[in-house]
Amino acid sequence: MYIVFEGIDGAGKSTQIQLLKEWLEANGFRVETLVEPTDSKVGNLIREILQHPDATTDRVQKTLGLLFAADRMFIMDKLEDESKIFISDRSFISSLAYQEPAEWIEVLNKYAKKPDLLLLLDLDVKKSVARASGEDTFENEEFLTKVKDNYLRIVENYTHEIIDANNGVNKVSSDIKKAVAPYLGLCPDCIR
């Protein structure tokens, strides 16, 4: 199974992925976590570009679209292993939410694996900005409002669950477990 966590910056994806991984392993599943961008040379280049003020220009956005799609190919072979559950911090859906033009991003990601389950951690934009590191050009209220709206529209095309990320860590974790359990044959009412 391929589970993807999405959401605007500061939604708690990394924390919740680790908690879900530990819970799934405790329930006997083999789990591997992934993150986009990867730790490849392409992924490191993406991180560097995202910190520049011109990262929002049309030219740079198109270049980032290419780089993200190329970086994504580094994990495609892994996802063929059916003996594991893969949990990813972001996917091509992030590119659709964050980058433009959408048609260009869709073409670039034609061969990207679609998630079996998409978990959107829905966070208030003001909380996102307050939690932001300040390192990315994209961490501002106007831009993140647009991204959040994009996410809410995009997820409708996939098997998804929307999780309220405005709650505390334990409540969010419990909500995620209850959302994931039925897809894995686990009892959602037995989750603590």
C-alpha positions in Angstrom: 0.0 0.0 0.0 1.1 3.5 -0.8 -0.1 6.1 1.7 0.7 9.8 0.9 0.6 12.6 3.4 -0.1 16.1 2.0 -0.9 19.5 3.4 0.4 23.0 3.6 3.6 23.8 5.4 3.6 23.2 9.2 0.7 20.7 9.1 2.7 18.1 11.1 3.3 15.6 8.3 6.7 14.4 9.6 5.5 13.9 13.1 2.3 12.1 12.0 4.2 9.9 9.5 6.5 8.7 12.3 3.6 8.0 14.7 1.7 6.1 11.9 4.8 4.1 11.0 5.3 3.0 14.6 1.7 2.0 15.0 1.6 0.0 11.8 4.9 -1.8 12.7 3.4 -2.6 16.2 0.5 -4.2 14.2 2.9 -6.4 12.3 3.3 -4.5 9.0 6.5 -3.8 7.2 6.8 0.0 6.7 9.1 2.3 4.8 8.9 6.0 4.8 9.7 8.3 1.9 10.1 12.0 1.6 9.9 14.4 -1.4 12.1 15.9 -2.4 14.4 12.9 -1.9 18.0 13.1 -0.6 19.3 12.7 -4.2 21.4 15.3 -5.9 18.2 16.5 -7.6 16.3 16.7 -4.3 19.1 18.7 -2.8 19.1 21.1 -5.7 15.3 21.6 -5.3 15.7 22.5 -1.6 18.4 25.0 -2.6 16.2 26.6 -5.3 13.2 26.8 -3.0 15.1 29.2 -0.7 15.7 31.8 -3.4 13.4 34.8 -3.7 12.9 34.2 -7.4 11.4 30.7 -6.8 7.9 32.0 -7.5 8.7 33.3 -11.0 7.1 31.5 -13.9 10.4 30.3 -15.3 11.6 28.9 -12.0 8.3 27.3 -11.4 8.5 25.4 -14.7 12.1 24.4 -13.9 11.0 23.2 -10.4 8.2 21.2 -12.0 10.8 19.3 -14.1 13.2 18.8 -11.2 10.4 17.5 -8.9 9.3 15.1 -11.6 12.8 13.9 -12.2 13.5 13.5 -8.4 10.2 11.5 -8.0 11.5 8.9 -10.4 14.1 7.9 -7.9 11.4 6.3 -5.7 9.2 4.7 -8.3 11.0 1.3 -8.4 10.7 1.0 -4.6 6.9 1.4 -4.7 6.7 -1.8 -6.7 7.5 -3.8 -3.5 4.2 -5.2 -2.4 5.5 -6.6 0.9 5.7 -3.2 2.5 3.5 -0.2 3.3 5.1 2.9 2.0 4.3 6.2 3.7 5.4 9.3 1.8 5.8 12.9 3.0 4.4 14.5 -0.2 4.0 13.3 -3.8 3.2 14.7 -7.2 0.0 16.0 -5.6 2.2 18.6 -3.9 3.4 19.7 -7.3 -0.2 20.1 -8.5 -1.1 22.1 -5.4 2.0 24.3 -5.2 3.1 24.7 -8.8 1.7 26.2 -12.1 0.6 25.7 -14.7 -1.4 22.7 -13.7 -1.5 21.2 -17.2 2.3 21.3 -17.3 2.6 19.6 -13.9 0.1 16.9 -15.0 2.1 16.1 -18.1 5.4 15.9 -16.2 3.9 13.5 -13.7 2.0 11.2 -16.0 4.0 8.2 -14.9 4.1 9.0 -11.2 2.4 6.4 -9.0 -1.0 7.4 -7.6 -1.5 6.9 -3.9 -3.7 4.1 -2.6 -4.7 6.5 0.1 -4.1 10.3 0.3 -4.2 11.8 3.8 -4.6 15.6 3.6 -3.7 17.3 6.9 -5.9 20.3 6.8 -4.3 23.2 8.8 -5.5 26.8 9.2 -3.3 29.0 7.1 -2.5 31.4 9.9 -1.2 28.5 12.0 0.9 27.4 9.0 2.6 30.8 8.7 3.2 30.9 12.5 4.9 27.5 12.4 6.9 28.2 9.2 10.7 28.2 9.3 10.9 31.3 7.2 13.4 29.5 4.8 11.0 29.1 1.8 9.7 31.8 -0.4 6.3 30.1 -0.3 5.6 30.5 3.4 3.2 33.4 3.3 -0.5 33.7 3.9 -1.7 34.6 0.4 0.2 31.9 -1.3 -0.6 29.2 1.3 -4.4 30.1 1.1 -4.2 29.4 -2.7 -2.3 26.1 -2.1 -4.8 25.0 0.6 -7.7 25.7 -1.8 -5.9 23.7 -4.5 -5.4 20.7 -2.2 -9.1 20.7 -1.2 -10.0 20.6 -4.9 -7.3 18.1 -6.0 -8.0 15.4 -3.3 -11.5 14.8 -4.7 -9.8 13.0 -7.6 -8.2 10.4 -5.3 -9.1 8.0 -2.5 -8.6 10.4 0.4 -9.3 11.3 4.0 -9.1 14.9 5.2 -7.7 15.1 8.8 -8.2 18.3 10.9 -4.5 19.2 11.7 -5.6 22.1 14.0 -6.0 19.6 16.8 -3.3 18.4 19.2 -0.7 15.8 18.0 -2.5 12.9 19.8 -5.9 13.7 18.5 -4.6 14.0 14.9 -2.7 10.7 15.3 -5.8 9.0 16.5 -7.9 10.4 13.6 -5.2 9.2 11.1 -5.2 5.7 12.6 -9.0 5.5 12.4 -8.9 6.7 8.8 -6.2 4.2 7.8 -7.4 1.1 9.7 -10.3 0.1 7.4 -7.9 0.1 4.4 -5.7 -2.4 6.1 -8.4 -4.6 7.6 -7.8 -3.2 11.1 -10.7 -2.4 13.5 -11.1 1.4 13.6 -13.1 1.2 16.8 -10.3 -0.7 18.5 -7.8 2.1 18.2 -6.6 4.0 21.2 
